[in-house]
Structures are given as structure tokens and as C-alpha cells.
Amino acid sequence: MEKTLLRPLFRKKYLDSIKPKKLKIGGLANIKKFQEGGEVQEDSINDNMIFSPEQERAIMGMQLASSLLGGVRKPGQSLFAGAVGDIAKGVTSLPATAVQLAKIRPKKKKSFRTMTAEEVKAKGLPPGTVAQIEESTGEFQIKSKPTEGQMKELRENKKVLGVLNSADRLYNKLGKPVGPGSIPSRVAYTIGRLAGTQSAKDYAKMTAQLEQTKSFFLKAISGAQVSEQEFKRVESFMPTTGDTVVSFDAKMEALKEYSNTAIALATDAGMDMELAFQVMDAKGITENISNKYKQAVTYKKEGDAIDISMN
């Protein structure tokens, strides 16, 4: 059998019989670098250079068969020893063939999607970061993230919102000491400061916090260069001790909603606070907040009086 296969005619017939069938145009035979045994360059690869798993196995088999059938038996060497040597030679060439086949396989395209706010947080990225993740590998790419300046503005606005919430808690703790009916209590708190009573301290802290938040917000929206109407709307949200309870409560809720909405806009969209305030103005968000709490005040009464101070 070995002698028969070494004959040129029969060897050609055998090689023809094991060649892969119906190879696509542009296969290994058409790659010059592959024919020379060199590396396949990226720019020489195209979509047509694709082999099925069966075709790849056939190519590997041809590598072995070519070494076996093309070998020359040395003088004094048995047919078996010669065949083993030819097979060994063919096997050593298989890794290089496998590498070449791997290089011309089309690479699977990665599929990325935008990460949710929860996923961004889980990755330890700052709020407002826009990132994409590849599901199969877990690889993620950051497209944009807030600057240090934007992060600082967010922290400042959250801090002032915390001050506003603290003032609201003290307001409720003291029994809502605002409006004409609370004048005696407020006088008592003022006198009590000399004695150092806790209620007097709480009242002083509440009024200071209200002034602090008012100063911060009016300065912030002035810097944001919002419209004059927008400035007046935000200014009308500022609660004072001269308001009635109904008006104070409505203003407090309006200012909290305004602040929370601006912070959420800046966080989710990755914008700075000035732009968030401008968006609130341009999109009519502040106007809607104002209308919402004006209506709430209009339909609430204190005794027989209707408080319309926000209208």
C-alpha cells in the first residue's frame, strides 16, 4: 500500500479525494502570505475567507497527508520509520496551520448597551457617568463622566438641600412657629436666647438655615442667568417666619421639589447645575411647580380665611 501511494499518479488521486469540497472563493489558496508560510495581514482578511469546522479539519488532514505522501525514504530506512518521520514532520506544522486558520476566522462583533444608574453605581462610577457594557464579557466603556467642577456643584447643592430639610424638621419640632399668631412665641424664643433655652436655640438655628438656603438659591439662579420671570418664581418659593403656616408649608415643599429636580437633572444627564437651572426655566418645570403649590395654597384655609399669599 505504501509503495502504491508513493507513485505520483496514485498520490495525486488520493490528495484530490481528501480535499475539502466547495471551498469559498478567497480561501487559503488565494492568500499569498499563507502560501509563502508568512503571517496573514489584517488588511488581507475579508468576509469571504471563512471555512466551516469540517473544512478546517480537512485542511489539517491535508497537512498531515501531504507530509506523509511527499516524504522521501532515506537509504536503509524502513517504510514504517519513514512514515513515522513524515507524520512527525506534519504534526509539527499543525500549530502554525491552526494559527493561520484562527486569524482568518471572522471575529464576533461585541454588542454594548447603555448601563443603568444602578449598574453605574455598582461599578463605583460617579453619578451622571454615561457608560456602556458588553453583556457576554462584562467589559464596560465610559463614554462621559462629570468633571470635578460638576461634582463639586452637586455636593454643594445636596448640602444646601440638607440644610433646608434640617430647617423643616426644626420648624415642625417647634410647632410651626410662623405667621401672626406665633408672634408671642417668637418673642419668647428671642428672649429665651439670653437664657440659653433649647427651644430658643432651635428657633435661631431654623431662621439662620432659612436665610442660608435663600441666599444660596438666589445666588445660584442669578449665576445661571435665568429669565427674570424664573428668578421671581424661585424667589417666591423662599419660606419666611412672616408666612402663615399654610403658605410656609407650600413654599417649603415647592423649594424642596425645585432643588431635588435640579439635582436629578444634573445627575442623570451629567450636566452642571447652572445648565440644570436653565433647563428648569426653558422647559417650564419651575412654572409647573409654582402652579402646583399656588393651587394647594388657594384651597387651604386657616379658620375662615383663605391664604393666597403665593398667588
N, C-alpha and C positions, 0 to 999 in steps of 0.2 A: 504493500500500500504506500509506504514512504517513498519508494523508488518511482511509483506511478505519479505521485503528487509533485515530485521534483521535475517531472517533464514539463517543459514550457506550455504545451497545449493544454494539458490537464490542469496545471496550476492556474492558468487564465480562466478556465471554465469554473474552477472552484471559487476563485475570487469573485467572479461575476455572480455566482449563485448566492453569495452571502452579503452582497452589497445592499444597503438599505434602499427600499423601494420608494419611489415618488418623493424624493427629497425636494424641498422647496428651492426655488431659484435664489441664488445668493448664499448658498450653504458654504461649508468649509472649503469645498473645491474651488470656490471663486474668491477666497480670501488670500491675497498674495502673501501676506505676512505669515499666515498659517502654513502655506505651502513651504515657506522657507524655514519654518520652525521658530520664527520670532514671535514677539508679543502682538496681540491684536490691539490696535489703537482704538480709542473710544470713538474717533470720528469715522472709523471704518465700519462701525456697527450700525445696522439698520433693522427695521422691523421685520424684514424678510428672513433674517438669519435666525430662524427658530427651528429646533429639532424636537420631536416628540421624545419621551423617555425611551421608547422602543428603538428609535433611530439612534439615540446616543449610545445605547447598549450595543447596537450593531456596529457603530463606528469603533467602539472599544474592542469589539471582537475582531474587526478587520485589522486593528493594530497588532493583535496577537498573531492572527493568521498570516499577516504579511511577514512578520519576523520569522515564523516557522517555515513558511514556504520559500522565502527568499534567502534563507541561510545557506551557507556553503559548508559542507562537511570537510573538516581538516583531515589530512592524511593520517591514517591509523586510528581515527576517531570512529566509534560505533555510531550507528544511526540513532540509537537511543540517547547517547551522550550529546550528539549534535542537536537533537530535537530539544533536549533539556536546556542546552545553552541558548538556543534560539528563543525558547519560551521565556527564559530569564531576561533576555535582552528586550523582548516585547513587553514584559511586565514592568521593567524599569522605565519604559516610556509612557506607561499609562497615566501616572500622575500629571505629567505635562499635558497630555491629551485632555484629561479631566479639567485642568485649569483653563485650557482654551475653550472648552465647551461651556464652562461656567461663565466665562467672560462674555460670551455672545448670547447668553440667555437674557431675555428682556427682564429688566428689574421691575419689581412690583411697585407701583406708584403708592406713595403714602397719602393717607386721607386724614386731613386735620379738620377739627371743628372748634368753634369758639368755646372757651371754658366758662362755666357758670361762676357767679360770685363766690359760691361756697367752695368750688374747686380751686379758685384763685387763692382764697384764704387758707385752704388746706396745704397749699404749696408754700405758704409763708410769704406770699407776694403782697405788696401794699394794696389797699382798696383802690379801685379805679384802674388797676392794671388790666390791659387787654391782652389776652394770651390764647393760644390755640394748642390743642392736644391731639396726638395721634393715638387712637384707641388701642390698636394692637400692640404697640410698643411702650406706650406711656410717655413717649417723648413729647415735650412741650416747647413752644416757641413764644417768646414775649414780643408782642407787636408794639406796644407802647405802655408806659407807666408814668404815674405822676412825678413831677420834679420835686426837688427838696422844697422849693418855694411853695408849691401847691400843697404839699403835705403839711407845711408849717401853717398855712392859712386854714386848712381843715382842722388842725389841732386847736387853733385859736377860736374858731367858730364853735367847735364842740365844747370847749372850755366855757365860753360865754353862755352857751345853752345850758350847761350845768349850773352856772350862777343863777340863771333865770329860774330853773327848776327849784333851786335852793330857796329863792325868794318866795316862790309859790308855796313851798312847804311851810315856811315861817308864817306866811300870810294866813294859812289855814290853821296853823297851831295857835296863833294869837286870836283866833275867832273873827278873821276878816276885818281888821281894824281900818276901814276906809269909809269915805263918804261923810256927809254932815252929821249923821247920827253917832259917828265914832270919835267926834272931836274931844269929848271928855276923856275918853280912853287914851287918845293920842297925847293929850296934855299930861295925863298921869304917867305915860311912858317917858315923856320928856323930863318930867321932874324925877322920875324913878332912876334915870341915868345917873343922877347925883348920888343916889343911894346904892347904885350898882345892882339893881334887881335883874333877874334873868329875863323877865318879860321885856324890860326896857332895853336890855342888850339885844334881844331878838328883834325888837322893832327897829332899832337903829341899824342893825345888820340888814334887815329887809329893805329899808329905804335906800341904804347905800348900794345894795345889789340892783335895785330897780334903776338907780341913776347910772350905774356902771353899764348895764345892758343897753339902756337908752343911748348913752354916749357911744358905745361900740357900734351899734347897728346904724345909727345916723351917719357916723363917720365912714362906715363901710360902704353904704349905698351912695354916699357922696363921691367916694373914690371910684365907684363903679360907673359913675356918670349916667345914672338912670334918668328917666324923664322927670319933669317937675311934678307931674301927677303921681308918679310912682313914689317919689320921696314923701309926698303928703300922705299917701296911703300907708306907707310903713310908719311914718311918724304918728299916725292915728292909732297904731297898734300899741303904743307905749302906755302901760298902765301906771297910774299915779295914785297916791293916797287921797287925792281930791275926788276920785271917781266914786260913783255908787258901787255897791257890791256887784250888781248885775253887769255894769259896764266894765268893772275891773276884771271880772271873770272872763268876759268875752274877749277883752283885749289880750289878756294873758294867753288864752287858747289860740287866738289869731297869731300872736307873735311866735308862739312855740311852733305852730304849723308852718309859718313862713320860714323860720330858721331850719327846721327839720327838712323841709322840701328843698331848700337851697343846698344844704349839706348833702342830701341824697343825690341831687343833680350833679354836684361836683364830684362825688364819689363814683357814681355809676358811669358817668360819661368821661371821667378823667379830665375834667376842666377845672380852671381856677375859680375861686369864689366870686371874683368880680364878674366873670362871664356868666356864672350861675345866676347872680342877681340881675344881670341884663336879660337873660333868658326868661326869668320870672316876670320881668316887665313886658318884654316883647310878646310873650305867649299868653299874656292875660292871667297868669297864675295868681299873682298877688291880688289882682282885681277880684277874682273869684273868691279868694279867701276873705277879702274885705266885705263882699256882698253877703257871704255866708254868715259872718258874725254880726253884721248890721241887722240882718233879718232875725237872728237869735235874740238880739237885744230889744228889737222893736216889739216882740211878742212876749216879753217878760215884764212882770210888774213888781213893784215894791209897794205894797199896800194898794192904794188906789191910783198911784202914779205909774206912768209908762216911761221907762228910761229910754231916751232916744239920742243919748249923747254921742253915739258912734255914727249917727246918720248925717 
